[in-house]
Amino acid sequence: MSLLKSIPREMESKAEEPAYCIEYLDQPFYRDLKDMVGKQISSCERLLINTKDIYKRNVIQRETLILKLVLELLEY
């Protein structure tokens, strides 16, 4: 199985600082929604290891937190 890839991508924004979003690439088929969210969490965590830019790190950390909350809700 290949590693999942995700990249922070700069978006147009009227803010003074650049805006970023997480773009998930090469996503395989998933067993279920919990599996998909779990894979995206691990993808973000791997991306965070190599990211130095503070703005990009904040986006990745926020995305990871949101995904963990979604995963927690799915377990109910």
C-alpha positions as CSV (number, residue, x, y, z in Angstrom):
1,M,0.0,0.0,0.0
2,S,1.4,3.4,-0.9
3,L,1.7,6.2,1.6
4,L,-1.1,8.7,1.5
5,K,0.0,12.1,0.5
6,S,-1.4,15.4,1.6
7,I,-0.1,18.9,0.9
8,P,-0.9,22.3,2.4
9,R,-2.0,24.4,-0.5
10,E,-2.0,28.2,-0.5
11,M,-5.4,29.7,-1.3
12,E,-6.5,33.2,-2.3
13,S,-7.4,35.2,0.7
14,K,-8.0,38.9,1.6
15,A,-6.2,38.4,4.8
16,E,-2.6,39.8,5.2
17,E,-1.3,36.3,5.8
18,P,-1.6,33.5,3.3
19,A,-4.5,31.0,3.8
20,Y,-3.9,27.3,3.5
21,C,-6.0,24.2,3.1
22,I,-5.1,20.5,3.2
23,E,-5.4,18.7,-0.1
24,Y,-5.4,14.9,0.1
25,L,-3.9,13.2,-2.8
26,D,-3.9,9.5,-4.0
27,Q,-6.6,8.5,-1.5
28,P,-7.5,4.8,-1.7
29,F,-10.9,3.3,-1.2
30,Y,-11.8,3.0,2.5
31,R,-13.6,0.4,4.5
32,D,-15.8,3.0,6.2
33,L,-15.9,6.6,7.3
34,K,-13.9,5.9,10.5
35,D,-11.1,4.3,8.4
36,M,-11.0,7.3,6.1
37,V,-10.8,9.8,9.0
38,G,-8.1,7.7,10.6
39,K,-6.0,7.6,7.5
40,Q,-6.3,11.4,7.0
41,I,-5.2,11.9,10.6
42,S,-2.1,9.9,10.1
43,S,-1.4,11.7,6.8
44,C,-1.6,15.0,8.5
45,E,0.7,13.9,11.3
46,R,3.3,12.7,8.8
47,L,3.0,16.0,7.0
48,L,3.5,17.9,10.2
49,I,6.9,16.3,10.8
50,N,8.5,17.9,7.7
51,T,6.7,21.2,7.8
52,K,8.6,24.2,9.2
53,D,6.4,27.1,8.2
54,I,4.4,28.2,11.2
55,Y,1.3,29.1,9.2
56,K,1.3,25.7,7.5
57,R,1.9,23.9,10.8
58,N,-1.1,25.7,12.3
59,V,-3.4,24.6,9.4
60,I,-2.2,21.0,9.7
61,Q,-2.6,21.0,13.5
62,R,-6.1,22.5,13.2
63,E,-7.1,19.9,10.6
64,T,-5.7,17.1,12.7
65,L,-7.7,18.3,15.8
66,I,-10.9,18.6,13.7
67,L,-10.4,15.1,12.3
68,K,-9.7,13.6,15.8
69,L,-13.0,15.2,17.1
70,V,-14.9,13.8,14.1
71,L,-13.4,10.4,14.8
72,E,-14.4,10.6,18.4
73,L,-17.9,11.5,17.4
74,L,-18.0,8.5,15.0
75,E,-17.2,6.2,17.9
76,Y,-20.5,6.9,19.7
